[in-house]
Amino acid sequence: MTTAALPTGAVDGQDAGAEAVDGQDPGAGAADGQRVADGSAAGRDLAAGPAAGRDFATGPAAGRDLPTRSVDAFTRRLSELTGPGLPFGAEELAALDAADAFPTAACRALDEAGLPRSYVPAEHGGDLADFTVVLRLLRAVSRIDLTVAAAHGKTYLGAVSTWIAGDDEAARRLGVRIADGEVVSCALTERDHGSDLLSGEVTARPAPGGGWLLDGEKWLINNVTRAGLVTVLARTDEEGGPRGFSLFLVDKARLEPGTWTSLPKVPTYGIRGADISGISFDAAHLPEDALIGAVGQGVEIIVKALHITRTCCAAMSLGAGDHALRLAADFAATHHDTRPGDAPGDAHGDPLARRPHIRRELGEATAGLLLAEATGLIAVRSLHSLTGEMSVISAVAKAYVPAQVDALVARLLQLLGPHGLLGPGDPHGQFAKAERDHRIIGIFDGSSLVNRNALIEQFPRIARGYRKGRADAEALAEAASPHTAPRPFRPAGLSLLSTSGCSVLAGLPVAVEALRARAEDESPARNLAPLLSLAERLLDHTDRLHESMATVRFTPRAVPGEAFDLAERYELCFAAAGALHLWLHGTTTTAADTTWLRGCLVKTLTDLGEPVTAAETDVLDELTDLLLDGPPGTFVSLLDHLEANAS
């Protein structure tokens, strides 16, 4: 996937009469370059079983429980590949990282397991029928190693423009090649312009006799050297502008020798083994059918593609968060006080995990990860049911989830102390790699700053939609029901701007009312009053937040600093509202433990600066118990709780 080191670019609005790009007014906006990350995680959460092969494929006719079975089969296959000397062995991956070497064997193993078929929509011959499955599959890989997840998952970004451009035959041909293991990259960014896509200097001009001649250099691109196919954004109008760029699917095998050159690998702080490099073109001739969409549609297609890929980046952050939290929990559960002169292994008193302040740190980290998961889960399911709102939802997910996991990892690093900074060879060396690798996720497909800018540009529409209660109740219920198969994803429903706002928060008042009704209907023994009190305070803050959002005024490229503060608060409210929607729709009326939801709401209100009582914060210690009481190698997953309660 394309990478951008800094969120320095902006994608301007469309020509008069056209939609603004990525929610920007004419002359404003931002769209960052792409880059996907790796992290180390011990994805050994399921016992080894028979080789999964392609058994995890879901297909268009997947039943209610087939996606879960397929993910379980895939995770078991990963577990089989994590031992010494195997492609996902911890020592093997650490050695590759130390040598800045590409994880070839691990990526080949994922090919053999059939993962590339999950990048191809079912209508084009693949298995992608539910983005929730994609999130879970990439999350499982990211628990083991983020470099592998970034290196393999990049093919979806490379292909997605073709999926949404509307040429079924071109999509079918590409689907066949990906299913057969072809690597696809996406080249957007340039050395001198970073993520400022509208300043791009790579050009494509009509060639004598037909086709196009491609010139220029793309740089800091994920997998561009290894890829056989590269989606390239090129200037097709000298004047540039939103309608001055087009997309091309470049097949290296069809280029004349000497018309293209791979650029050297770029050393990186994290995901060191990834193929981050570049490519240059010198009058490279492209056939007519290399054009993706229509001439001048390049920026529009890419921005809509980013609505999808930004959302799916949550999978990698969640996997990295799973791994970091598991490592920290295991450290706290097995380490005791030591005294001067103690021999290795000597211990005194209770393990660190019994200390009150350590328990609280672990509980707050768990709540943060559950909020990130709620956001990611709602977002990927919204691709199916709230497609027209993805300009808002994808921006929130991409800004919030990586930032939340970064904060979680930083919190846990303080818990591990120097053990969290040690390298390969130390029993806790995996944490340092996970911390280092995950930092890059925040700038893939647009940094948090870029995505918050895109969100701010839509404040007027969002605030107006909230005030008028514009929530698509049926679509929201579907997005919040992970135990049900979603409606088919329709790329034509993607929009550069959400015309209605955001149903997730516009539907919060109704959700709180539903919780109130459930509390009144429950027996006194259930006592949902504490949960209702937290939800009502969230609603009150959300009301006031939208009032503030409605008053923000700014000119293009002059967004006031306080608007970014409002955007961060919006993300927090979105995450908590998403958790509430999931609880209401993903659990039964009579069962449904409230612990995880209370923990999420307590953390959100605390982060928003709202008062919570000491008694209310005790729920964070209950989350610690949930984390520590699980079998070795398992992870705390909101999705598991919802599915268990709803089945």
C-alpha positions in Angstrom: 0.0 0.0 0.0 1.2 3.5 -0.7 2.7 5.2 2.3 3.1 8.8 3.3 5.5 9.9 6.0 3.7 13.1 7.0 0.1 14.2 6.7 1.2 17.2 4.6 -1.1 16.9 1.6 -4.6 18.0 0.8 -7.1 16.9 -1.9 -9.0 19.9 -3.1 -12.7 20.1 -3.8 -14.1 19.2 -7.2 -14.8 21.5 -10.1 -18.0 23.6 -9.9 -21.0 21.5 -9.8 -19.2 18.4 -8.7 -19.0 16.9 -5.2 -16.3 18.0 -2.8 -13.5 15.4 -2.4 -13.4 13.6 1.0 -15.8 16.0 2.5 -13.9 19.1 1.7 -15.2 22.4 0.5 -13.7 23.6 -2.9 -10.1 24.3 -2.3 -9.8 22.5 0.9 -9.5 19.0 2.2 -7.0 16.3 2.9 -6.2 12.9 1.7 -3.1 11.2 2.9 -1.0 8.5 1.3 -1.3 4.9 2.2 0.7 2.6 4.3 -0.2 -0.4 6.3 1.6 -1.8 9.4 2.8 -4.8 11.1 2.9 -5.8 14.7 4.0 -8.8 16.6 1.4 -10.9 18.3 1.2 -14.4 19.5 -1.9 -15.6 17.6 -2.0 -18.9 19.4 -5.6 -18.5 20.7 -6.9 -21.7 19.4 -5.6 -25.3 19.6 -3.9 -26.6 16.5 -6.1 -28.5 14.2 -6.1 -30.0 10.8 -4.7 -27.8 8.0 -7.4 -25.3 7.1 -6.4 -25.0 3.4 -9.1 -23.0 1.7 -11.8 -24.1 4.1 -12.1 -20.7 5.6 -13.6 -19.2 2.4 -17.0 -17.7 3.0 -18.5 -17.1 -0.4 -21.8 -15.3 -1.2 -24.0 -18.0 0.3 -22.4 -18.0 3.7 -24.8 -18.9 6.5 -25.2 -17.2 9.8 -22.4 -19.2 11.5 -20.2 -20.0 8.5 -18.1 -16.8 8.8 -17.3 -17.7 12.4 -16.3 -21.2 11.5 -14.2 -20.0 8.6 -12.3 -17.5 10.8 -11.8 -20.2 13.5 -10.4 -22.6 10.8 -8.0 -19.9 9.5 -6.9 -19.1 13.1 -6.2 -22.7 13.7 -4.1 -22.8 10.6 -2.1 -19.9 11.8 -1.6 -21.6 15.1 -0.1 -24.6 13.3 2.4 -22.3 11.6 3.7 -20.6 14.7 6.2 -23.2 16.0 10.0 -23.1 15.7 11.2 -23.2 12.2 7.8 -22.5 10.7 6.8 -19.4 8.7 5.1 -17.7 11.7 7.6 -18.8 14.3 8.5 -16.0 16.8 12.2 -16.4 16.3 11.9 -16.6 12.6 9.9 -13.4 12.3 12.2 -11.6 14.8 15.3 -12.6 12.7 13.6 -11.3 9.5 12.8 -8.0 11.3 16.4 -7.7 12.5 17.7 -8.2 9.0 15.1 -5.9 7.4 14.1 -9.0 5.4 10.7 -9.6 3.7 8.6 -12.4 5.3 8.3 -14.4 2.1 7.5 -17.7 3.7 4.7 -16.3 5.9 3.1 -14.5 2.9 3.4 -17.7 0.9 1.7 -19.6 3.7 -1.2 -17.1 3.6 -1.5 -17.6 -0.1 -1.7 -21.3 0.3 -4.4 -20.9 3.0 -6.5 -19.0 0.4 -6.4 -15.6 2.1 -6.1 -13.7 -1.3 -9.6 -14.9 -2.2 -10.9 -12.8 0.7 -9.7 -9.7 -1.1 -11.8 -10.4 -4.1 -15.6 -9.6 -4.0 -17.8 -12.6 -4.4 -19.4 -11.1 -7.5 -16.0 -11.1 -9.1 -15.2 -14.7 -8.3 -13.7 -14.4 -4.8 -15.0 -14.9 -1.2 -15.4 -11.4 0.0 -19.1 -11.2 1.0 -18.7 -9.7 4.5 -16.1 -7.1 5.6 -16.5 -8.4 9.1 -14.7 -11.6 8.0 -11.9 -9.6 6.4 -11.4 -7.7 9.6 -11.2 -10.8 11.7 -8.8 -12.6 9.3 -6.4 -9.7 9.1 -6.7 -9.1 12.9 -5.6 -12.7 13.4 -2.6 -12.2 11.2 -1.7 -8.9 12.9 -1.8 -10.6 16.3 1.3 -12.5 15.2 3.1 -10.0 13.0 2.1 -6.7 11.5 4.8 -6.8 8.8 3.1 -9.9 7.4 -0.3 -8.3 7.7 0.8 -5.1 5.9 2.7 -7.0 3.2 -0.2 -9.3 2.4 -3.2 -7.1 3.0 -1.8 -4.4 0.7 -3.2 -6.3 -2.3 -6.8 -5.2 -1.3 -5.8 -1.5 -1.5 -4.1 -2.1 -4.8 -7.3 -3.7 -6.2 -10.1 -1.8 -4.6 -10.2 1.0 -7.2 -10.9 -1.6 -9.8 -13.7 -3.1 -7.7 -15.5 0.2 -7.3 -14.9 1.6 -10.8 -17.7 -0.4 -12.3 -16.0 -2.4 -15.1 -17.2 -6.0 -14.3 -14.9 -7.6 -16.9 -11.8 -5.8 -15.7 -12.8 -6.7 -12.1 -13.2 -10.4 -13.1 -9.8 -10.6 -14.7 -8.1 -9.0 -11.7 -10.0 -11.3 -9.4 -8.6 -14.3 -11.1 -5.1 -13.1 -10.9 -5.4 -12.2 -7.2 -6.9 -15.5 -6.4 -3.9 -17.1 -8.1 -1.5 -15.2 -5.8 -0.7 -12.1 -7.8 0.5 -9.2 -5.7 -1.1 -5.8 -6.3 0.3 -2.5 -5.1 -1.1 1.1 -5.1 1.1 4.0 -6.0 -0.2 7.4 -5.0 2.5 9.4 -3.2 5.6 11.1 -4.6 8.9 12.0 -3.1 8.4 15.8 -3.3 4.7 15.9 -2.6 4.0 13.3 0.0 0.3 12.9 0.4 -0.6 16.1 -1.5 -2.2 14.1 -4.3 -3.2 17.1 -6.4 0.4 18.2 -6.6 1.5 14.9 -8.2 3.9 15.1 -11.1 3.6 11.6 -12.6 1.9 12.1 -15.9 0.0 9.9 -18.4 -0.4 11.4 -21.9 -2.1 9.8 -24.9 0.3 7.7 -26.9 0.5 7.9 -30.7 -1.5 5.0 -32.0 -3.5 4.5 -28.8 -2.9 3.9 -25.1 -0.9 6.0 -22.7 2.7 7.0 -22.0 3.5 7.0 -18.3 6.3 9.2 -16.9 7.6 10.0 -13.4 8.3 8.5 -10.0 6.2 7.2 -7.2 7.9 6.8 -3.9 7.4 5.3 -0.4 5.0 2.7 -1.7 4.2 -0.6 0.0 5.1 -3.7 -2.0 5.6 -1.8 -5.3 8.8 -3.8 -6.0 7.3 -7.2 -5.4 4.0 -6.5 -7.0 3.2 -7.6 -10.6 0.4 -5.1 -10.8 0.4 -1.5 -9.6 -2.5 0.9 -9.5 -1.0 4.3 -10.3 -2.5 7.8 -9.9 -1.3 10.0 -12.7 -1.9 13.5 -14.0 -3.8 13.4 -17.3 -4.6 17.2 -17.5 -1.7 19.7 -17.3 -3.9 22.0 -15.2 -4.4 19.3 -12.6 -7.2 19.8 -10.2 -9.7 17.2 -8.9 -10.6 16.2 -12.5 -7.1 16.3 -13.8 -5.9 12.9 -12.6 -6.7 9.3 -13.7 -6.0 5.8 -12.4 -4.2 3.1 -14.3 -3.6 -0.6 -13.5 -0.1 -1.1 -14.6 1.0 -4.7 -15.5 4.7 -4.8 -15.3 4.9 -7.8 -17.5 3.4 -5.8 -20.3 5.8 -2.9 -20.1 8.7 -2.6 -22.5 12.1 -3.3 -20.9 13.9 -0.1 -19.8 10.7 1.9 -19.4 10.3 1.3 -15.7 12.7 0.9 -12.8 12.3 -0.3 -9.2 13.7 2.1 -6.6 15.7 0.9 -3.5 14.0 -0.2 -0.4 13.5 2.5 2.2 14.7 1.7 5.8 11.8 2.2 8.2 11.4 2.5 12.0 8.7 -0.2 12.1 7.7 -3.0 9.9 11.3 -3.2 8.9 10.9 -6.2 6.6 8.2 -4.6 4.5 8.9 -3.7 0.9 8.6 0.0 1.2 10.2 1.3 -2.0 9.3 3.2 -5.2 9.0 2.9 -9.0 9.9 5.2 -11.8 8.5 5.3 -15.4 10.1 6.6 -18.6 7.6 6.8 -21.4 6.1 3.4 -20.3 3.4 2.5 -22.8 0.1 1.4 -21.2 -2.7 -0.2 -23.3 -6.1 1.4 -23.4 -7.6 -1.1 -21.0 -5.1 -0.1 -18.3 -7.4 2.9 -17.5 -9.5 2.4 -14.3 -12.8 4.2 -14.6 -13.0 7.3 -16.8 -10.4 9.9 -17.6 -10.4 12.4 -14.8 -12.0 10.2 -12.2 -8.8 9.2 -10.5 -9.1 11.3 -7.4 -12.8 10.6 -6.9 -12.2 6.8 -7.1 -9.3 6.9 -4.8 -11.1 8.9 -2.2 -14.0 6.5 -2.2 -11.5 3.6 -2.1 -10.0 5.2 1.0 -13.4 5.0 2.7 -13.0 1.2 2.5 -9.3 0.8 3.2 -9.2 3.3 6.1 -12.0 1.3 7.7 -10.2 -2.0 7.2 -7.0 -0.7 8.8 -8.7 -1.2 12.1 -8.0 -4.9 11.8 -4.3 -4.3 12.1 -4.6 -2.0 15.0 -6.9 -4.4 16.8 -4.5 -7.3 16.2 -1.6 -5.3 17.5 -3.6 -4.2 20.6 -4.6 -7.8 21.3 -1.0 -8.8 21.2 0.3 -6.0 23.4 -2.4 -6.4 26.0 -1.8 -10.2 26.1 1.9 -9.7 26.6 1.4 -7.1 29.3 -1.2 -9.3 31.1 1.1 -12.3 31.0 4.0 -10.2 32.4 1.9 -8.9 35.2 0.5 -12.3 36.1 3.9 -14.0 36.3 6.2 -11.3 37.8 6.7 -10.7 41.5 8.7 -8.4 43.7 12.4 -9.1 43.8 15.0 -8.0 46.4 18.7 -7.2 46.3 20.7 -10.4 46.1 17.8 -12.6 44.8 18.7 -15.3 42.3 16.9 -15.5 39.0 13.4 -16.8 39.6 13.2 -15.8 43.2 9.9 -14.1 44.0 8.2 -12.6 47.0 4.6 -11.9 47.6 1.8 -11.6 45.1 2.3 -11.2 41.3 2.2 -7.7 39.9 -1.3 -8.3 38.6 -2.7 -8.3 42.1 -1.6 -4.8 42.8 -4.5 -2.3 42.7 -2.8 0.2 40.4 -1.6 -2.5 38.0 -5.1 -3.9 37.9 -6.5 -0.5 37.1 -4.0 0.0 34.3 -4.9 -3.3 32.8 -8.6 -2.7 33.1 -8.4 0.7 31.5 -6.3 -0.7 28.6 -8.9 -3.5 28.2 -11.7 -0.9 28.0 -9.7 1.1 25.4 -9.3 -2.0 23.3 -13.0 -2.9 23.5 -13.9 0.7 22.4 -11.5 0.4 19.5 -13.1 -2.9 18.6 -16.6 -1.5 18.8 -15.6 1.3 16.5 -13.9 -1.0 14.0 -16.8 -3.5 14.0 -19.5 -0.9 13.5 -17.4 0.7 10.8 -16.8 -2.5 8.7 -20.4 -3.5 8.9 -21.5 0.1 8.0 -19.7 -0.5 4.6 -22.7 -2.8 3.9 -25.6 -1.0 5.4 -24.6 2.7 5.9 -22.5 3.0 2.7 -23.5 6.6 2.0 -22.2 7.7 5.4 -18.7 6.2 5.1 -17.0 9.5 4.5 -17.8 10.2 8.1 -17.5 6.7 9.6 -14.2 5.8 7.9 -12.6 9.1 9.0 -13.7 8.4 12.6 -12.5 4.8 12.5 -9.1 5.7 11.0 -8.5 8.6 13.4 -9.7 6.8 16.5 -8.7 3.1 16.4 -5.0 3.5 15.8 -4.8 6.4 18.2 -6.6 4.4 20.9 -4.3 1.4 20.4 -1.2 3.7 20.4 -2.4 5.1 23.8 -3.1 1.6 25.1 0.4 0.4 24.1 2.0 3.5 25.7 0.1 2.8 28.9 1.2 -0.8 28.9 4.8 0.1 28.2 4.8 2.0 31.5 3.6 -1.2 33.2 6.4 -3.3 31.7 9.1 -0.7 32.4 12.5 -1.6 30.8 11.2 -5.0 29.9 9.0 -3.3 27.3 12.0 -1.9 25.5 14.1 -5.0 25.2 14.8 -6.6 21.8 14.8 -10.1 20.3 16.2 -12.8 22.6 14.6 -11.4 25.7 11.4 -13.2 26.9 9.5 -9.9 26.6 11.2 -8.7 23.4 8.0 -9.0 21.3 6.5 -6.0 23.0 9.1 -3.6 21.8 8.5 -4.8 18.2 4.7 -4.5 18.5 5.1 -0.9 19.9 7.5 0.1 17.1 5.5 -1.5 14.3 2.1 -0.2 15.3 3.2 3.4 15.2 3.0 3.3 11.4 -0.7 2.3 11.3 -1.7 5.8 12.4 -0.4 7.3 9.1 -1.5 4.6 6.7 -4.3 5.7 4.4 -4.3 9.1 6.1 -3.1 10.1 9.5 -5.4 10.9 12.4 -4.9 14.6 11.7 -5.9 14.1 8.0 -8.9 12.1 8.9 -10.0 14.6 11.6 -9.7 17.3 9.0 -12.0 15.3 6.7 -14.5 15.0 9.6 -14.4 18.6 10.5 -15.2 19.6 6.9 -18.5 17.7 7.4 -19.4 19.2 10.8 -22.3 21.3 9.4 -24.0 18.2 7.8 -23.3 16.1 10.8 -24.7 18.6 13.3 -27.7 19.2 11.1 -28.4 15.5 10.8 -28.1 15.0 14.5 -30.4 17.9 15.3 -33.1 16.5 12.9 -32.6 12.9 14.1 -31.6 11.6 10.7 -30.7 8.1 11.6 -31.4 5.1 9.3 -32.7 2.8 12.1 -32.8 -0.3 10.0 -29.3 0.1 8.6 -27.9 1.0 12.0 -29.5 -2.1 13.5 -27.8 -4.2 10.8 -24.5 -2.6 11.4 -24.8 -3.3 15.1 -25.8 -7.0 14.7 -22.6 -8.9 14.0 -24.4 -12.3 14.4 -26.4 -11.6 11.2 -25.2 -11.7 7.6 -25.0 -8.2 6.2 -26.6 -7.0 3.0 -24.3 -7.1 -0.1 -21.8 -4.2 -0.3 -22.7 -1.9 -3.2 -19.8 0.3 -4.2 -22.1 2.6 -6.1 -23.5 3.7 -2.8 -20.2 5.3 -1.7 -20.3 9.1 -1.6 -17.6 11.7 -1.3 -19.8 13.4 1.3 -22.5 12.0 3.7 -25.6 13.9 2.9 -27.5 12.7 6.0 -24.7 12.9 8.7 -24.0 9.9 10.9 -26.6 7.4 12.0 -24.4 6.0 14.7 -24.6 9.1 16.8 -27.9 10.4 15.4 -29.4 7.2 16.7 -28.0 7.6 20.2 -31.1 9.2 21.7 -33.2 6.3 20.5 -30.7 3.8 21.8 -30.7 5.4 25.3 -34.5 5.3 25.3 -34.3 1.6 24.3 -32.0 1.0 27.2 -34.3 2.9 29.5 -37.2 0.7 28.4 -35.2 -2.4 28.9 -34.2 -1.2 32.4 -37.8 -0.7 33.3 -38.8 -4.1 32.0 -36.0 -6.0 33.8 -36.4 -7.6 37.2 -34.9 -5.6 40.2 -32.2 -8.2 40.4 -30.8 -7.2 37.0 -30.6 -3.5 37.9 -29.6 -1.8 34.7 -29.9 1.6 36.4 -26.1 2.1 36.7 -25.7 1.4 33.0 -28.5 3.7 32.1 -27.0 6.5 34.2 -23.7 6.3 32.3 -25.6 6.2 28.9 -27.6 9.3 29.8 -24.5 11.2 30.7 -23.0 10.2 27.3 -26.1 11.4 25.6 -26.0 14.7 27.4 -22.4 15.3 26.4 -23.2 14.3 22.8 -26.0 16.8 22.7 -23.7 19.6 23.8 -20.9 18.4 21.4 -23.1 18.7 18.4 -24.2 22.2 19.5 -20.6 23.2 19.5 -19.9 21.6 16.2 -22.7 23.6 14.6 -21.0 26.8 15.6 -17.6 26.1 14.0 -16.8 28.5 11.2 -13.6 28.5 9.1 -12.3 29.1 5.6 -10.6 26.4 3.5 -7.2 25.4 4.8 -7.7 27.5 7.9 -9.3 25.0 10.3 -9.2 26.3 13.9 -7.4 24.2 16.5 -10.5 23.9 18.7 -12.3 22.1 15.8 -9.7 19.3 16.1 -10.6 19.0 19.8 -14.2 18.7 18.9 -13.3 16.0 16.4 -11.5 14.0 19.0 -14.5 14.3 21.3 -16.8 13.2 18.5 -14.7 10.0 18.0 -15.0 9.2 21.7 -18.8 9.6 21.6 -19.0 7.6 18.4 -17.0 4.7 20.0 -19.2 4.7 23.1 -22.4 4.9 21.0 -21.2 2.1 18.9 -20.6 0.0 21.9 -24.1 0.7 23.2 -25.7 -0.1 19.8 -23.8 -3.4 19.7 -24.9 -4.3 23.2 -28.5 -3.6 22.4 -28.6 -5.4 19.1 -26.0 -8.1 19.7 -27.2 -9.4 23.0 -30.5 -11.0 24.3 -32.8 -9.0 26.5 -32.6 -11.5 29.4 -28.9 -12.4 29.4 -26.3 -9.9 28.4 -23.6 -9.1 30.9 -23.2 -5.3 31.3 -19.6 -5.4 32.5 -17.8 -4.6 29.2 -20.3 -1.9 28.2 -20.1 -0.2 31.6 -16.3 -0.3 31.3 -16.5 1.3 27.9 -18.8 4.0 29.0 -16.8 4.8 32.1 -13.6 5.1 30.1 -15.3 7.3 27.5 -16.8 9.6 30.1 -13.5 9.9 31.9 -11.7 10.7 28.6 -14.4 13.3 27.9 -13.7 15.0 31.2 -17.1 14.0 32.6 -17.3 13.1 36.3 -17.6 9.4 37.2 -17.8 8.0 40.8 -15.2 5.8 42.3 -17.7 3.0 42.5 -18.4 3.3 38.8 -14.7 3.0 38.0 -14.5 -0.3 39.9 -15.9 -1.9 36.7 -12.4 -1.5 35.2 -11.1 -4.0 37.8 -13.8 -6.4 36.6 -12.4 -6.1 33.1 -9.0 -7.0 34.4 -10.5 -10.2 35.8 -12.0 -10.9 32.4 -8.5 -10.4 30.9 -6.5 -12.4 33.4 -9.0 -15.3 33.9 -8.9 -16.3 30.2 -6.9 -19.4 29.2 -3.3 -18.7 28.2 -2.9 -17.3 24.7 -6.4 -16.1 24.4 -7.6 -12.5 23.7 -10.5 -10.4 25.0 -12.8 -9.9 22.1 -16.1 -8.0 22.1 -17.2 -9.9 19.1 -17.0 -13.2 21.0 -19.2 -11.8 23.8 -21.8 -10.6 21.4 -21.9 -13.8 19.5 -22.1 -15.9 22.6 -24.9 -13.9 24.0 -26.9 -13.6 20.8 -26.7 -17.2 19.8 
